[in-house]
Amino acid sequence: MNIEYDLCVIGGGINGTGIARDAAGRGLSVLLVEADDLAGGTSSMSTKLIHGGLRYLEYGQFRLVREALKERETLLGLAPHLIRPVEFVLPHDPQARPYWMIRAGLFLYDHLAPRKKIVRSRSLDLSLAEAGWPLEAHEATKKGFAYFDCWADDARLVILNAVDAATRGATILTRTACARITPQEDRYELDLRTPDGRTMRTSASAVINATGPWVQDVLENAGLPASDDADRPKIRLVKGSHLIVKKIYDGPQAYILQQPDRRIVFAIPYEKDYTLIGTTEEDYSGDPREARISEEETAYLIRAVNSAFTHKIDKQDALWSYSGVRPLFDDGEASATLATRDYRLYEHQHPRPMISVFGGKLTTYRVLAERAVTRILDMQGREIAPWTADSPLPGGRIPDGDIDAFIWQKEKDYPFLPPDMLERYAHAYGTRMDLFLEGAARLNDLGTHFGDQVYEAEILYLLRCEWAQTAEDILWRRSKLGLHVTDQTAQRLEQAVPRLMEALAA
Ligand SMILES: Cc1cc2nc3c(=O)[nH]c(=O)nc-3n(C[C@H](O)[C@H](O)[C@H](O)COP(=O)(O)OP(=O)(O)OC[C@H]3O[C@@H](n4cnc5c(N)ncnc54)[C@H](O)[C@@H]3O)c2cc1C
């Protein structure tokens, strides 16, 4: 019997890469296949909050909020370079929710899970507090609240999980789709489609389908026995869109704006020079890769901003927008806003273990992965202790999690780096920045300069160690340089990437 892998994970979003990392660290031989680029699906399209989800308390989702708050603290410790606390300012709107309700919600939010690094919420007088300055007079005279949640570069969180999985022995194949899953008595046979249209066959003792909004499509198209879908849960696709505009206020704080329809819209400082505004929520059908912001969503987000801030925007101010599709577990709730953000691990009735992931949040990926891998091992009658709760993600082994002290140290190690560039490297790569900077004594040592502080050394690292294959992978998922660089720099990179890839393959 020659079974090639212990576990095949389908899908390279946050859940798939988190599962691959967890399983590889427990000693399983793991294959992860991703049809597109890592984080090419929902996991690069989120609001990027590592949060409990204050508003889910209103819907009584205490279990989910408690778990997510606990994860917020855990993840902050595992990747202090990538994940940072952000203060959220919530102007009080008595029309939307009574004061006591928000105060009670924040009290719960402070106490539902143990908290060491995140400070507790407080009340604000927005007519006095600096956070009131950017607000319209009718907002700025209000009482308000401030509380902390965390923010992360979602796509890079995916990459870090994949990097660690590979370091622990997992095989990661991007641009490779799982086309067929054939359950046998002792294994699964899997047909994989490569970018050049070839089909490869491999086998695994267990399978986890972590394809987010595609979970149902994969099951329907995989040629599984008809008996398979008898009690399978359903997925509900809900589109959410964001706008990026030049920054509309100064300061590190984010705002959480209550809307007349009881929804909320965030305004979050983004990539230093920008404000990220989102999100909308509407039911969606169709290919998740084709999701785009609609005129109505744009108008909704602009209205939300203009009714709160003195700085007004219109649709010409939108420099970029992105839309993602939430793969929500369908709990039969009528409204998309009320549908649960919780997840289900569905166990298929096959001779060998197979799980499909329905729903979830970026914030809860680690604990979801831990549960999924533990369940697969249980089904095989095996027990291997989980390990990811206190093992830093790549680049995250930063003393005391003190990113400022780390940056200060790196300024001494690489005094030739402009401060902006060093800060970007430190947040994106953490201690791994040494992998492509070590030995460099001046900027010229970093190879070709493509423009706008993009140097060959970083690009080679991304191609060699982070599965980037195109300029788009680099500009929009491994980083958000796409927002900062000129067209010329982007073009130079587009031309250089195939040449660098060839050189690396030679
Ligand atoms: C607008 C929006 C805002 C959000 N904001 C937040 C937030 O602030 N905080 C939070 O915690 N959560 C947030 N979420 C939720 C979170 O983003 C998702 O729950 C999470 O990213 C889902 O990850 P996933 O790995 O399940 O799916 P995905 O990231 O979509 O990954 C699935 C992958 O499977 C691949 N795939 C599909 N078919 C195949 C195949 N046949 N073979 C191989 N691979 C395949 C796809 O290419 C894709 O990369 C938000 C979601 C949205 C849409």
The ligand as a MOL file (V3000), in Angstrom:
LIG
                    3D

  0  0  0     0  0            999 V3000
M  V30 BEGIN CTAB
M  V30 COUNTS 53 58 0 0 0
M  V30 BEGIN ATOM
M  V30 1 C -15.9600 41.4560 3.4100 0
M  V30 2 C -15.4370 40.5060 4.4460 0
M  V30 3 C -14.9270 40.9890 5.6330 0
M  V30 4 C -14.4560 40.1090 6.6020 0
M  V30 5 N -13.8790 40.6170 7.7020 0
M  V30 6 C -13.3950 39.7890 8.6440 0
M  V30 7 C -12.7200 40.3320 9.7680 0
M  V30 8 O -12.5110 41.5480 9.8770 0
M  V30 9 N -12.2850 39.4720 10.7280 0
M  V30 10 C -12.4690 38.1270 10.6200 0
M  V30 11 O -12.0880 37.4190 11.5560 0
M  V30 12 N -13.0620 37.5730 9.5330 0
M  V30 13 C -13.5060 38.3740 8.5420 0
M  V30 14 N -14.0900 37.8600 7.4130 0
M  V30 15 C -14.2060 36.4110 7.2900 0
M  V30 16 C -12.9120 35.7750 6.7840 0
M  V30 17 O -12.3070 36.5890 5.8150 0
M  V30 18 C -13.2200 34.4020 6.1870 0
M  V30 19 O -13.9440 33.6410 7.1140 0
M  V30 20 C -11.9640 33.6310 5.8350 0
M  V30 21 O -11.0770 34.4160 5.0730 0
M  V30 22 C -12.3250 32.3710 5.0690 0
M  V30 23 O -11.1440 31.6780 4.8200 0
M  V30 24 P -11.1580 30.3000 4.0650 0
M  V30 25 O -9.7800 29.7570 4.1210 0
M  V30 26 O -12.2460 29.4410 4.5960 0
M  V30 27 O -11.6010 30.6640 2.5590 0
M  V30 28 P -10.7680 31.3490 1.3840 0
M  V30 29 O -9.8350 32.3700 1.8520 0
M  V30 30 O -11.7350 31.7660 0.3330 0
M  V30 31 O -9.8840 30.1560 0.8370 0
M  V30 32 C -10.4090 29.1090 0.0700 0
M  V30 33 C -9.4170 28.7930 -1.0240 0
M  V30 34 O -9.8210 27.5990 -1.6960 0
M  V30 35 C -9.3640 27.7080 -3.0320 0
M  V30 36 N -10.0620 26.7260 -3.8690 0
M  V30 37 C -11.3370 26.7830 -4.3340 0
M  V30 38 N -11.6080 25.6750 -5.0600 0
M  V30 39 C -10.4900 24.8970 -5.0300 0
M  V30 40 C -10.1420 23.6440 -5.5930 0
M  V30 41 N -11.0070 22.9380 -6.3360 0
M  V30 42 N -8.9040 23.1410 -5.3800 0
M  V30 43 C -7.9960 23.8500 -4.6420 0
M  V30 44 N -8.2690 25.0500 -4.0820 0
M  V30 45 C -9.4960 25.5690 -4.2780 0
M  V30 46 C -9.6550 29.1570 -3.3960 0
M  V30 47 O -8.8760 29.5840 -4.4810 0
M  V30 48 C -9.3300 29.8810 -2.0970 0
M  V30 49 O -8.0230 30.4360 -2.0800 0
M  V30 50 C -14.5330 38.7100 6.4030 0
M  V30 51 C -15.0470 38.2240 5.2090 0
M  V30 52 C -15.4790 39.1160 4.2270 0
M  V30 53 C -15.9670 38.5930 2.9180 0
M  V30 END ATOM
M  V30 BEGIN BOND
M  V30 1 1 1 2
M  V30 2 1 2 3
M  V30 3 2 2 52
M  V30 4 2 3 4
M  V30 5 1 4 5
M  V30 6 1 4 50
M  V30 7 2 5 6
M  V30 8 1 6 7
M  V30 9 1 6 13
M  V30 10 2 7 8
M  V30 11 1 7 9
M  V30 12 1 9 10
M  V30 13 2 10 11
M  V30 14 1 10 12
M  V30 15 2 12 13
M  V30 16 1 13 14
M  V30 17 1 14 15
M  V30 18 1 14 50
M  V30 19 1 15 16
M  V30 20 1 16 17
M  V30 21 1 16 18
M  V30 22 1 18 19
M  V30 23 1 18 20
M  V30 24 1 20 21
M  V30 25 1 20 22
M  V30 26 1 22 23
M  V30 27 1 23 24
M  V30 28 2 24 25
M  V30 29 1 24 26
M  V30 30 1 24 27
M  V30 31 1 27 28
M  V30 32 2 28 29
M  V30 33 1 28 30
M  V30 34 1 28 31
M  V30 35 1 31 32
M  V30 36 1 32 33
M  V30 37 1 33 34
M  V30 38 1 33 48
M  V30 39 1 34 35
M  V30 40 1 35 36
M  V30 41 1 35 46
M  V30 42 1 36 37
M  V30 43 1 36 45
M  V30 44 2 37 38
M  V30 45 1 38 39
M  V30 46 1 39 40
M  V30 47 2 39 45
M  V30 48 1 40 41
M  V30 49 2 40 42
M  V30 50 1 42 43
M  V30 51 2 43 44
M  V30 52 1 44 45
M  V30 53 1 46 47
M  V30 54 1 46 48
M  V30 55 1 48 49
M  V30 56 2 50 51
M  V30 57 1 51 52
M  V30 58 1 52 53
M  V30 END BOND
M  V30 END CTAB
M  END
